């Protein structure tokens, strides 16, 4: 009979049905050995993961350096291309009959407009790096306390009571009116 064809009452091994279980101390020893083997395997997996992360970080560090070098090349050639395009635009406006002053002024205004747009967008993205939502959540959990907000509050206001800030689930909190001390 094959193993898959055994009946429900047939023992799994050829020792017979009356095989007694091993003694308790031997079972505890086998369980301890299995636990140590599992722990060793976990340590081996952790070492392998540490080596993988270390190699991955080294690759990322190398890629960052090379990426920055190529970004520098792109900036240099992009700037020189922009200057050449601006010069060509000025020459085209001059050929169309505008004076040198008008041609250069139009090119300068266009470049300033693009620079202002870039400055505005850069400031917005740097503002996103402030992790404002994370700070709010950490403050609510009591893990992060911003002390610079207290300096902005008026002397009579409690922290988090200014309009548009703070509050509870019921709504924004309203500062209590200040009472004069009674003598």
Phi and psi in degrees as a GROMACS rama.xvg file:
@    title "Ramachandran Plot"
@    xaxis  label "Phi"
@    yaxis  label "Psi"
@TYPE xy
-79.9369  165.624  UNK-2
-61.1064  -38.0553  UNK-3
-72.3457  -13.0155  UNK-4
-103.663  8.28613  UNK-5
-66.3721  149.83  UNK-6
-81.2409  172.062  UNK-7
-65.3178  -28.5668  UNK-8
-98.2006  -0.842089  UNK-9
-80.2068  131.328  UNK-10
-67.7575  154.685  UNK-11
-75.2903  -30.4437  UNK-12
-113.859  171.04  UNK-13
-84.9503  6.23112  UNK-14
-72.2471  -24.6474  UNK-15
110.481  169.119  UNK-16
-80.7269  -17.3828  UNK-17
-95.9111  21.2914  UNK-18
-68.8086  130.582  UNK-19
-87.565  152.584  UNK-20
-68.6137  155.276  UNK-21
-67.0631  160.031  UNK-22
-62.4194  159.326  UNK-23
-62.5135  -42.5926  UNK-24
-65.0104  -35.7556  UNK-25
-68.0828  -39.2885  UNK-26
-64.5404  -42.424  UNK-27
-63.9323  -41.107  UNK-28
-62.4844  -43.1027  UNK-29
-65.7413  -39.979  UNK-30
-65.3287  -41.2767  UNK-31
-61.3378  -42.4086  UNK-32
-64.1053  -41.6869  UNK-33
-64.3749  -39.0646  UNK-34
-64.4031  -42.7448  UNK-35
-63.9863  -39.1912  UNK-36
-64.8493  -40.412  UNK-37
-66.0179  -39.7952  UNK-38
-65.579  -42.2362  UNK-39
-61.9189  -40.3365  UNK-40
-65.0342  -37.9263  UNK-41
-65.3314  -43.1015  UNK-42
-63.1574  -38.4967  UNK-43
-64.3523  -40.632  UNK-44
-66.4032  -38.6819  UNK-45
-66.0099  -40.5318  UNK-46
-62.6398  -42.2335  UNK-47
-65.0487  -40.5583  UNK-48
-65.9249  -39.681  UNK-49
-62.7911  -43.0122  UNK-50
-63.6276  -39.1362  UNK-51
-64.7253  -45.4366  UNK-52
-64.0928  -41.3312  UNK-53
-61.8691  -45.1163  UNK-54
-66.1477  -38.3336  UNK-55
-66.2446  -39.6869  UNK-56
-67.1737  -37.182  UNK-57
-64.1005  -40.8923  UNK-58
-64.5664  -41.8865  UNK-59
-65.5472  -38.7397  UNK-60
-63.8711  -42.4981  UNK-61
-64.9332  -42.7889  UNK-62
-66.0895  -34.8446  UNK-63
-63.9949  -44.6852  UNK-64
-61.0265  -46.0491  UNK-65
-67.8231  -37.1791  UNK-66
-64.314  -40.2009  UNK-67
-66.1444  -37.6072  UNK-68
-62.7187  -45.7162  UNK-69
-69.1361  -30.9527  UNK-70
-64.8476  -38.1913  UNK-71
-61.9799  -43.1858  UNK-72
-61.7757  -41.9894  UNK-73
-64.3965  -38.2312  UNK-74
-65.8649  -44.1398  UNK-75
-62.1703  -50.1866  UNK-76
-72.8708  -31.7385  UNK-77
-66.3379  -40.5234  UNK-78
-66.9657  -42.5293  UNK-79
-67.011  -36.8422  UNK-80
-64.5399  -40.0528  UNK-81
-63.6335  -42.3785  UNK-82
-63.0367  -41.3967  UNK-83
-66.3378  -38.9942  UNK-84
-65.6232  -39.8072  UNK-85
-64.6039  -42.222  UNK-86
-63.0391  -39.9623  UNK-87
-65.9063  -39.0424  UNK-88
-64.2113  -40.5011  UNK-89
-64.6737  -43.1784  UNK-90
-63.662  -38.7917  UNK-91
-65.129  -43.9851  UNK-92
-64.4799  -36.2763  UNK-93
-65.2186  -41.3431  UNK-94
-66.4955  -32.1905  UNK-95
-76.6977  -4.30863  UNK-96
111.76  -0.338504  UNK-97
-78.1408  153.177  UNK-98
-73.846  166.418  UNK-99
-61.0715  -41.3339  UNK-100
-62.4576  -45.1057  UNK-101
-66.1352  -42.8114  UNK-102
-62.792  -47.3398  UNK-103
-67.7644  -34.9106  UNK-104
-66.5442  -43.2035  UNK-105
-62.8074  -44.2188  UNK-106
-63.3863  -41.7715  UNK-107
-65.7839  -41.6678  UNK-108
-63.6139  -41.3784  UNK-109
-62.3435  -45.5026  UNK-110
-64.0055  -39.1691  UNK-111
-66.5674  -38.3174  UNK-112
-63.3871  -43.5706  UNK-113
-64.9545  -40.19  UNK-114
-64.1263  -41.1793  UNK-115
-63.9247  -41.6648  UNK-116
-60.5616  -44.3025  UNK-117
-64.9643  -39.6999  UNK-118
-65.1453  -44.0861  UNK-119
-61.2896  -46.7339  UNK-120
-66.0288  -38.3876  UNK-121
-63.5858  -42.9219  UNK-122
-62.3831  -39.1111  UNK-123
-63.9662  -43.3949  UNK-124
-69.8052  -35.2209  UNK-125
-66.3617  -31.8804  UNK-126
-66.2814  -34.7163  UNK-127
-65.961  -24.6551  UNK-128
-76.577  -1.90378  UNK-129
-73.9562  -8.62739  UNK-130
52.7713  47.8621  UNK-131
-62.5807  -43.3406  UNK-132
-65.6534  -39.5015  UNK-133
-65.4984  -42.3418  UNK-134
-60.8883  -42.0359  UNK-135
-61.0672  -45.9971  UNK-136
-66.3819  -40.8945  UNK-137
-65.3521  -35.6817  UNK-138
-66.4538  -40.8272  UNK-139
-64.4553  -32.9566  UNK-140
-82.0419  -9.02857  UNK-141
82.6748  12.9195  UNK-142
-94.8853  -14.015  UNK-143
-142.468  124.173  UNK-144
-123.585  118.208  UNK-145
-89.0749  112.084  UNK-146
-80.7521  -21.2225  UNK-147
-70.2121  -19.8706  UNK-148
-72.4645  -28.7206  UNK-149
-68.0852  -31.4121  UNK-150
-67.7005  -26.2207  UNK-151
-80.8374  -20.0628  UNK-152
-71.6153  148.684  UNK-153
-71.0594  156.965  UNK-154
-58.3504  -33.0101  UNK-155
-86.4841  -7.41039  UNK-156
-95.0202  140.681  UNK-157
-80.3151  161.641  UNK-158
-65.5212  134.861  UNK-159
80.6605  16.7693  UNK-160
-109.143  0.47603  UNK-161
-70.372  158.419  UNK-162
-60.5146  133.364  UNK-163
84.3889  -1.11463  UNK-164
-131.833  155.025  UNK-165
68.732  -155.973  UNK-166
101.998  -178.66  UNK-167
-123.66  -172.779  UNK-168
-66.4253  -25.9723  UNK-169
-76.0452  -20.1187  UNK-170
146.863  179.034  UNK-171
-66.6245  143.616  UNK-172
-80.5547  148.143  UNK-173
-114.323  133.078  UNK-174
-66.8516  143.828  UNK-175
-75.0808  144.321  UNK-176
-64.9817  143.728  UNK-177
-77.7045  133.092  UNK-178
-107.277  146.544  UNK-179
-76.3404  139.244  UNK-180
-66.343  139.493  UNK-181
-91.2156  137.675  UNK-182
